[in-house]
Amino acid sequence: MTMITLLVVALLLALAGHFKGKIDGIADEGVKNLEWHQKYDFTKTGNPKHWWYLGLYKPRFPERFPFSSTILVFLTDRWHRNQFFMLRCFYFAIGLLITTKVIPLLIITLIIMPILVGVFFEVSYGNTRDKYEQIKQDYRDSQRRITPIDVLGDSGPNEGQVTSVPEKGIEDEA
C-alpha cells in the first residue's frame, strides 16, 4: 500500500467526519424532522403498491417516486444526502484498503458495501423501532397510573428552593 493511498484514505475519513457533523447539526436543529416526509407522497391514499421492489420490500407509505425511501432517498432531503456522502466516503476508504483497481473499487463502493450495510440496517432498524415503540407505550401506560400525589407525597415541593427543575424542589426524606 502506497503513501498516497493512505493519504487518500485519511482524506476520505476526514470528509466522512465533515458529513457526519452536518448530519448531527441537521438532526439537532430539527431540520430532519421537517424534511423526512419528502420521500413519501401523502396525497395518495390506500395501500401503497411498489412494483419496483418485486415484493421484497414494502414501504410504510406511498413513495414520492420509485426508490425514494430506499436507494434514492438521498435525493429527498439534506439529512439523507449528507448520510449518503458520509457512507460513500467510508465505503471508498475501505475499498481503497482492499484494492486500487478501478472496477473492483467501484463494485465494492457502490454495490457490495451499500447492500451489506443496507440489509443489516433494515433488520436492526425494524427490530429497534419495535422495541422502543413498546418501551414508549409501557412508559405512557405507567404515567397514566401515577398521580402527582404519588410523586410528591403529602408535603409537596419545597417552596423555598428556586429551581427550574421541579424534581429538585422535592425535599429528600432523610
C-alpha positions in Angstrom: 0.0 0.0 0.0 1.4 3.3 -1.0 1.7 6.5 1.0 -0.7 8.2 -1.5 -3.4 5.5 -0.9 -3.1 6.1 2.9 -3.3 9.9 2.4 -6.5 9.5 0.3 -8.0 7.2 2.9 -7.2 9.8 5.6 -8.8 12.5 3.4 -11.9 10.3 2.9 -12.2 9.7 6.6 -11.9 13.5 7.2 -14.7 14.1 4.7 -16.8 11.4 6.3 -16.4 13.3 9.6 -17.4 16.5 7.9 -20.6 14.9 6.6 -21.3 13.3 10.0 -21.1 16.8 11.6 -23.6 18.1 9.0 -25.9 15.1 9.8 -25.8 15.8 13.5 -26.4 19.5 13.0 -29.3 18.9 10.8 -30.8 16.4 13.3 -30.1 18.6 16.3 -31.7 21.7 14.8 -34.9 19.8 13.9 -34.4 20.1 10.1 -34.5 16.3 9.7 -38.0 16.3 11.4 -39.1 18.9 8.9 -37.9 17.1 5.8 -38.2 13.4 6.4 -41.7 13.3 4.8 -40.4 14.4 1.4 -39.6 10.8 0.4 -43.3 9.9 0.6 -46.4 11.1 -1.3 -49.1 11.6 1.3 -51.6 12.7 -1.4 -52.0 9.1 -2.4 -54.4 7.1 -0.4 -54.9 3.4 0.1 -52.4 0.6 0.3 -49.1 1.6 -1.3 -48.2 -0.5 -4.4 -44.5 -0.5 -5.2 -44.0 -3.0 -8.0 -40.3 -2.0 -8.3 -39.5 -3.8 -5.1 -40.7 -7.1 -6.5 -42.4 -7.9 -3.2 -39.1 -7.9 -1.3 -39.7 -4.6 0.5 -42.9 -2.8 1.5 -42.5 0.8 2.4 -45.0 2.1 5.1 -46.3 4.9 2.9 -46.6 5.6 -0.9 -43.3 6.8 -2.2 -43.0 10.1 -4.0 -41.0 8.4 -6.8 -39.6 4.9 -7.3 -37.0 4.0 -4.7 -37.4 7.4 -2.8 -37.4 5.6 0.5 -34.5 3.3 -0.2 -31.6 3.6 -2.7 -32.6 7.1 -3.9 -33.6 8.5 -0.5 -30.5 10.8 -0.7 -32.4 12.8 -3.3 -35.2 13.7 -0.9 -33.7 15.6 2.0 -30.5 17.1 3.4 -30.0 14.6 6.2 -30.1 11.6 3.9 -27.9 13.4 1.3 -25.2 14.0 3.8 -25.5 10.5 5.2 -25.1 9.2 1.6 -21.9 11.1 1.1 -20.6 10.1 4.6 -21.2 6.5 3.9 -19.7 6.6 0.4 -16.5 8.1 1.9 -16.3 5.2 4.4 -17.0 2.7 1.6 -14.4 4.2 -0.7 -11.8 4.3 2.0 -12.4 0.6 2.9 -12.4 -0.2 -0.8 -9.0 1.5 -1.3 -7.6 -0.6 1.5 -8.7 -3.7 -0.4 -7.8 -2.8 -3.9 -6.8 0.2 -6.1 -8.1 -1.3 -9.3 -11.0 0.9 -10.6 -13.7 -1.7 -11.4 -13.4 -3.7 -8.2 -13.2 -0.5 -6.2 -16.4 0.8 -7.8 -18.2 -2.5 -7.2 -17.1 -2.5 -3.6 -18.0 1.2 -3.0 -21.3 1.3 -5.0 -22.8 -2.2 -4.8 -21.3 -4.6 -2.2 -20.9 -2.2 0.8 -24.3 -0.5 0.4 -26.1 -3.8 0.1 -24.3 -5.3 3.1 -24.9 -2.3 5.3 -28.4 -1.8 4.0 -29.6 -5.3 4.8 -28.3 -5.2 8.3 -29.6 -1.6 8.7 -33.2 -2.6 7.7 -33.2 -5.6 10.1 -31.7 -3.7 13.0 -33.9 -0.6 12.4 -37.1 -2.6 12.3 -36.2 -4.5 15.5 -35.1 -1.4 17.3 -38.3 0.6 16.3 -40.5 -2.2 17.5 -38.6 -2.5 20.8 -38.7 1.2 21.6 -42.3 1.6 20.5 -43.2 -1.0 23.1 -41.0 0.8 25.7 -42.7 4.1 24.9 -46.1 2.5 25.2 -45.2 0.9 28.5 -43.9 4.3 29.8 -47.1 6.1 28.7 -49.2 3.4 30.4 -47.2 3.7 33.6 -47.5 7.5 33.6 -51.3 7.3 33.4 -51.3 5.3 36.7 -49.1 7.8 38.6 -50.7 10.8 40.1 -48.8 13.9 41.3 -49.5 12.9 44.9 -47.7 9.6 44.3 -44.6 11.5 43.2 -44.6 14.4 45.7 -46.1 12.7 48.7 -48.2 14.8 51.1 -45.6 17.5 51.6 -45.3 18.8 48.0 -42.3 20.6 46.7 -40.0 22.7 48.9 -41.4 26.2 48.3 -38.2 28.0 49.4 -36.0 26.4 46.8 -35.7 28.2 43.5 -35.1 25.8 40.6 -36.3 25.3 37.0 -36.2 21.5 37.6 -39.3 20.5 39.6 -37.8 17.3 40.9 -35.0 19.3 42.6 -37.6 21.2 44.6 -38.7 18.0 46.4 -37.1 17.6 49.8 -35.2 14.3 50.4 -36.7 12.2 53.2 -33.7 11.5 55.4 
